[in-house]
Amino acid sequence: MRNCKFTESGDPIILGVLKEHTVADTLKQLAECEAAGATACNLHLSYLVDENREPESLKKIFETANVPIMAVHYNHNPKGIERKDTSDQRVA
């Protein structure tokens, strides 16, 4: 992320939603959101498969973004994803 802040995203904020399973697909979707005029993005961590939720993987997403990203992690299993971690681990 290039020193992006939600407080500097303009009014109203045009929010892109990132719900992909891999970092590569998330980066493609991020580029599409930015090209379509998103001034910020919402990254759904629960959609990323386990190995793509590691700090180094997430760092790639945040460093690539030209808009601020709000990461959310809902306590559910999206369709097509099998969790290896428990609910307690996801909350921690």
HELIX and SHEET records of a PDB file:
HELIX    1   1 PHE A    6  GLU A    8  5                                   3    
HELIX    2   2 VAL A   23  ALA A   35  1                                  13    
HELIX    3   3 LEU A   45  TYR A   47  5                                   3    
HELIX    4   4 ASP A   50  ARG A   53  5                                   4    
HELIX    5   5 PRO A   55  THR A   64  1                                  10    
HELIX    6   6 SER A   87  VAL A   91  1                                   5    
SHEET    1   A 3 LEU A  15  LEU A  18  0                                        
SHEET    2   A 3 ALA A  40  HIS A  44  1                                        
SHEET    3   A 3 ILE A  69  VAL A  72  1                                        
END                                                                             
